[in-house]
């Protein structure tokens, strides 16, 4: 049995999420079905994170165990051939030690949320950015974001369906930048609560629109109450960017 680490890129638009579910197609199901067609084996995919319906990934880290004697490059090519026409691509594949785990060995996860700050309808980026037509003050958003960095109880920014045992997390980074008419929010932490990034982005967007004072983000955090949340940003602007590991695999 060989353990293969995969780096996966996908457009989350047609999927119910990364993880296999009963209510629709998932990225996991597509790749597991592709692996079966390649190897004839019932293979299970494990990943560094979970994504909701419509959320995308630039470099999700995953792994699968395979008995068939196959080189990493050939496995990558075969999986990419078999997942078609689903919008999924394995961009890297390598053999890793048996005790390496895509989820449990991961020490950091990074996301970027992309906002199209323009009035004209989206064409090429439809379902890939959240369109906000009102002018956004990204500098005010960035200042407000700093209240969320560090160790906090993120109950306000946690979905009621979150299965994490504790709402306490350490947020390592939350930065807001603008490039042209696109506003990007970068978030990094060891792990995140369900909907945490989208909930933080929604409140920061309210600051950018002038509907919230900058201090209200900190006030919402201190409330430790989901009812204090101003807005949950839609899923299609969110991208899983990177997963880090202590051995740099």
Phi, psi and omega in degrees: 000127180245137178263123179251128173267132182242144167251125190237136174246136177205152171267116186280000187306313185272004187249153175281357180144183177288312187285143179301133179221165183275346189260014178161178182289146179228162176297317180301313180300316181299316181287323177293320177294322178296318179297324178296319180292332180279319190249340187077012183249149173280102186252142177247136180262129175246139186228160182292331182214172174247147178232149178279173173307128175086353179277143185254172176217136175265327182203066174288135177261131183218170172212158174214148179257130185227136177277326184302139178282106183212141179283148182306317182296319180292324177295316179301312180297319181292318178297318180296326178289323186278337180280346179302141006266014179300142182282066181229140176220131170273114185264345178204147180212134179208157176278136180231163178299155183296336181267003176278132182229128184302324181269305190282340177272351184287132181249357179193144179227141182232141177230157168229137175248130186248127178242127173271107183263077182205161181271328182295142180299151176279140177243289181292330184256018177299135184069012179237349174220154172272122180270122175240109185286333179290147177299133179252131174271092186292334179291320175295321177299318181294319178296317180294327182297331186295337178293341183266346181286138180112191181275120182212163167272110185262034181306319181301327186258024185244131176298146177294343179266003181298135182258004179295143182289335183222143176276359183275122180221159174252115179268117184277330183209138169208097185240145178240130179222160178236139170227104184066233179262018176248128175255129182241135176246120181257129181230138179218140178195167174296319177203162183233155172280162178297124181072008184300312182295314181297324180290319177296317180298318180301317179290321178295325177296323177297323175296314181298328178281347184086009180275339174238146167288155178303322184292342183292336177294314177296322179295320177296319178299313182294334181295330181051047186212122181301334179293342179277355180290134180277320186196138174256113183297149180294157186289332193287353175267358187263136180229130167284124188259315188199153171233137182246153184222150184297332181262009176061028177283000000 
